[in-house]
Amino acid sequence: MTDVHPPLNYRASASVTNHQASTGLPAEVVGCLKNARFLHLATCNALYPHVSLMNYTYLASSPYSSHPTIIMTTNPSSKKTFNLVGNPHVSLLVHDWVSHRPPTTTSTSTGRSTSPQPQGAGSSSLASLLQNLNSSALSSISTTINGEARLLEPDTAEEAYYKRVHLENNTFGEQARDEAPSGDGGAVGGRDDGGRGCFIEGEEVRVVAVKVRDGRIADWKGSVRDWSVVEAGEAGEAGEAVEAVEAHVSNGT
């Protein structure tokens, strides 16, 4: 009989693990970036980290870069903009897990509640299945993405191009607008436009381009795999890429 609770993998992962280097992102990472609606952006200044929930656009390449790039927009007066000016090193988190929290099987004293049960879900097996989508069969990995962020110069052709592509990639229907979260960051805004009017189209909005450097894939059992992006013609020099990743890990960057 298959163990429904297989043991987690506690393999040491403080150093580089199962590393792969290529000129593009691993297929699993591309899949996450294409399917997820938001990512978490971590910035840091003076050793104080800050995390924001962000709309984003992933580009494998563009007229301005052959390197994988992630585009976001930010309020010029925000905490993350302040951090980016002082420290361009960023870390992103994206995943394919469903965020809905299913009901627990026992009562809890922590006070943590479940997500509201969908109307009519009490007796429907289909509704129960949909409510518990966060399973190993349908949700598999998360990936950390490290890179260098650059605030694009206003009123340039490059900024206009990336802002247009970012807007096209974040224009959704009525349901998505109703589900838009609120809070600080590029994933918020008015209900009427899902946030795009304030955080993508606004005249004062700054466009952020993140040149992807490396990252780590983790699955639901705790297994990890490191990856890095190298320039064309350097894919065979994996040893140097591994050393670079090890330096980032050891330095905590």
C-alpha positions as CSV (number, residue, x, y, z in Angstrom):
1,M,0.0,0.0,0.0
2,T,1.3,3.4,-0.9
3,D,2.2,5.6,2.1
4,V,-0.1,8.6,2.0
5,H,2.3,10.5,4.2
6,P,5.8,9.8,2.7
7,P,8.7,11.1,4.7
8,L,10.0,14.5,3.9
9,N,13.5,14.9,2.4
10,Y,15.8,16.5,5.0
11,R,18.9,16.4,2.7
12,A,21.3,19.2,3.6
13,S,20.8,22.1,1.2
14,A,22.9,25.0,2.6
15,S,25.3,24.6,-0.3
16,V,24.6,24.2,-4.0
17,T,22.5,21.1,-4.7
18,N,21.9,19.2,-8.0
19,H,23.0,22.3,-9.9
20,Q,22.2,22.8,-13.6
21,A,23.4,25.7,-15.8
22,S,21.8,26.8,-19.1
23,T,21.1,29.9,-21.2
24,G,17.4,29.7,-20.2
25,L,15.3,28.9,-17.2
26,P,14.3,25.4,-16.3
27,A,11.0,24.2,-17.8
28,E,9.4,24.0,-14.3
29,V,10.3,27.6,-13.5
30,V,8.9,28.8,-16.9
31,G,5.7,26.9,-16.1
32,C,5.3,28.5,-12.8
33,L,6.0,32.0,-14.2
34,K,3.4,31.4,-17.0
35,N,0.7,30.1,-14.7
36,A,1.0,32.1,-11.5
37,R,-0.7,35.4,-11.2
38,F,1.5,37.0,-8.6
39,L,5.0,36.6,-7.2
40,H,6.6,37.8,-4.0
41,L,9.4,40.3,-4.3
42,A,12.0,40.5,-1.5
43,T,14.1,43.6,-1.3
44,C,16.5,44.7,1.4
45,N,18.2,47.8,2.7
46,A,20.5,48.2,5.8
47,L,19.9,44.5,6.6
48,Y,16.1,45.0,6.9
49,P,14.1,42.9,4.4
50,H,10.8,43.8,2.8
51,V,8.4,41.6,0.9
52,S,5.8,42.8,-1.6
53,L,3.1,40.9,-3.6
54,M,3.5,41.8,-7.2
55,N,2.0,41.6,-10.6
56,Y,4.7,40.7,-13.1
57,T,5.5,39.8,-16.6
58,Y,8.1,37.1,-17.6
59,L,10.0,37.5,-20.8
60,A,12.4,34.9,-22.1
61,S,14.0,37.7,-24.2
62,S,13.1,41.1,-25.6
63,P,14.4,43.7,-28.0
64,Y,16.5,45.1,-25.2
65,S,17.9,41.9,-23.7
66,S,18.6,38.3,-24.7
67,H,18.6,37.4,-21.0
68,P,15.5,36.1,-19.1
69,T,13.8,39.1,-17.5
70,I,11.0,39.8,-15.1
71,I,9.1,43.1,-15.4
72,M,7.3,44.8,-12.5
73,T,6.1,48.3,-11.7
74,T,6.3,50.2,-8.5
75,N,5.3,53.4,-6.9
76,P,8.3,55.7,-6.9
77,S,7.7,56.6,-3.2
78,S,7.3,53.0,-2.0
79,K,9.5,51.1,0.4
80,K,10.6,48.7,-2.2
81,T,11.7,51.5,-4.6
82,F,13.8,53.0,-1.8
83,N,15.3,49.6,-1.2
84,L,16.1,49.0,-4.9
85,V,17.9,52.3,-5.2
86,G,20.2,51.3,-2.4
87,N,20.4,47.6,-3.2
88,P,19.6,46.1,-6.6
89,H,19.9,42.5,-5.4
90,V,16.4,40.9,-5.2
91,S,14.9,37.6,-4.6
92,L,11.6,36.5,-6.0
93,L,9.3,33.6,-5.0
94,V,6.8,32.0,-7.3
95,H,4.9,28.8,-7.0
96,D,2.1,26.6,-8.4
97,W,0.5,25.9,-5.1
98,V,-3.2,26.7,-4.6
99,S,-3.4,29.2,-1.7
100,H,-6.7,28.0,-0.4
101,R,-6.4,26.5,3.1
102,P,-8.5,23.3,3.4
103,P,-10.3,22.4,6.6
104,T,-8.3,20.7,9.3
105,T,-9.4,17.2,10.5
106,T,-9.1,18.2,14.2
107,S,-9.9,21.3,16.2
108,T,-7.0,23.7,16.8
109,S,-6.2,26.2,19.5
110,T,-4.1,28.4,17.3
111,G,-7.1,30.4,16.1
112,R,-6.1,29.9,12.5
113,S,-9.2,29.6,10.3
114,T,-9.8,27.9,7.0
115,S,-10.8,29.8,3.8
116,P,-14.6,30.2,3.5
117,Q,-16.3,27.1,2.2
118,P,-17.8,27.6,-1.3
119,Q,-21.5,27.9,-1.4
120,G,-23.1,24.4,-1.8
121,A,-19.8,22.6,-1.2
122,G,-21.1,20.7,1.8
123,S,-22.4,17.6,0.0
124,S,-20.7,17.8,-3.4
125,S,-17.7,15.5,-3.9
126,L,-16.7,17.7,-6.9
127,A,-16.8,20.8,-4.8
128,S,-14.8,19.0,-2.1
129,L,-12.2,18.1,-4.7
130,L,-12.0,21.7,-6.0
131,Q,-11.8,23.0,-2.5
132,N,-8.8,20.7,-1.8
133,L,-6.8,21.4,-4.9
134,N,-3.7,22.0,-2.9
135,S,-2.4,18.5,-3.2
136,S,0.8,16.8,-4.4
137,A,-0.9,15.7,-7.6
138,L,-1.8,19.2,-8.7
139,S,0.7,21.4,-6.9
140,S,4.3,20.5,-7.1
141,I,7.0,23.1,-6.7
142,S,8.0,26.6,-5.7
143,T,11.1,28.4,-7.0
144,T,13.2,31.1,-5.6
145,I,14.6,33.4,-8.3
146,N,17.6,35.7,-7.7
147,G,18.6,38.6,-9.9
148,E,19.6,42.2,-10.3
149,A,16.9,44.8,-10.5
150,R,17.1,48.0,-12.5
151,L,14.7,51.0,-12.4
152,L,14.3,52.0,-16.0
153,E,14.8,55.6,-17.0
154,P,11.5,57.4,-17.5
155,D,10.2,58.4,-20.9
156,T,12.5,56.1,-22.8
157,A,11.6,53.7,-25.6
158,E,12.7,50.8,-23.3
159,E,10.4,51.9,-20.5
160,A,7.5,52.4,-22.9
161,Y,8.0,48.9,-24.4
162,Y,8.2,47.1,-21.1
163,K,5.2,49.0,-19.6
164,R,3.1,48.2,-22.7
165,V,4.0,44.5,-22.6
166,H,3.4,44.4,-18.8
167,L,0.0,46.0,-19.2
168,E,-1.1,43.6,-21.9
169,N,0.0,40.7,-19.7
170,N,-2.0,41.9,-16.7
171,T,-5.3,42.9,-18.3
172,F,-7.9,40.4,-17.0
173,G,-11.6,39.8,-17.0
174,E,-14.3,40.7,-14.4
175,Q,-13.6,37.7,-12.1
176,A,-9.9,38.6,-11.8
177,R,-10.7,42.2,-11.0
178,D,-13.0,41.1,-8.2
179,E,-10.3,38.9,-6.8
180,A,-7.6,41.6,-6.8
181,P,-6.0,41.8,-3.3
182,S,-5.3,45.0,-1.4
183,G,-2.1,46.1,0.3
184,D,1.2,47.5,-0.5
185,G,2.8,46.6,-3.8
186,G,2.3,46.2,-7.5
187,A,-0.6,43.8,-7.1
188,V,-3.1,46.2,-5.7
189,G,-5.3,49.0,-6.9
190,G,-8.9,49.9,-7.6
191,R,-11.5,47.2,-8.0
192,D,-12.5,48.6,-11.4
193,D,-9.2,47.8,-13.1
194,G,-7.5,45.1,-10.9
195,G,-4.8,47.7,-10.0
196,R,-3.5,48.3,-13.5
197,G,-4.5,52.0,-13.5
198,C,-2.6,52.8,-10.3
199,F,0.4,50.5,-10.6
200,I,1.0,50.0,-14.4
201,E,-0.5,52.9,-16.3
202,G,0.1,55.7,-13.8
203,E,2.4,58.5,-15.1
204,E,4.6,58.3,-12.0
205,V,5.0,54.5,-12.0
206,R,8.5,53.3,-12.3
207,V,9.2,50.2,-14.3
208,V,11.5,47.5,-12.8
209,A,13.4,45.0,-14.9
210,V,15.0,42.1,-13.1
211,K,17.8,40.3,-14.9
212,V,17.5,36.7,-13.7
213,R,20.7,35.3,-12.3
214,D,20.0,32.0,-10.6
215,G,17.6,30.2,-8.3
216,R,16.4,27.1,-6.5
217,I,13.5,24.7,-7.1
218,A,11.9,23.1,-4.1
219,D,9.1,20.4,-4.2
220,W,6.5,19.6,-1.6
221,K,8.7,16.9,0.0
222,G,11.6,19.2,0.6
223,S,13.9,18.2,-2.3
224,V,15.8,21.1,-3.8
225,R,17.6,21.7,-7.1
226,D,19.7,24.7,-7.9
227,W,20.0,26.4,-11.3
228,S,21.7,29.3,-12.9
229,V,21.5,31.2,-16.2
230,V,24.7,31.7,-18.2
231,E,25.3,33.7,-21.4
232,A,25.3,32.0,-24.8
233,G,28.5,30.1,-25.4
234,E,29.1,29.6,-21.7
235,A,26.6,26.8,-21.0
236,G,29.4,24.2,-20.8
237,E,31.3,26.2,-18.1
238,A,29.0,24.9,-15.4
239,G,31.9,24.8,-12.9
240,E,32.2,28.5,-12.8
241,A,28.4,28.9,-12.5
242,V,28.4,26.5,-9.5
243,E,31.2,28.5,-7.9
244,A,29.2,31.7,-8.4
245,V,26.0,30.2,-6.9
246,E,28.0,28.8,-4.0
247,A,29.5,32.3,-3.3
248,H,25.9,33.8,-3.3
249,V,24.7,31.1,-0.9
250,S,27.7,31.4,1.5
251,N,27.4,35.2,1.5
252,G,23.7,35.0,2.1
253,T,23.0,37.0,-1.1
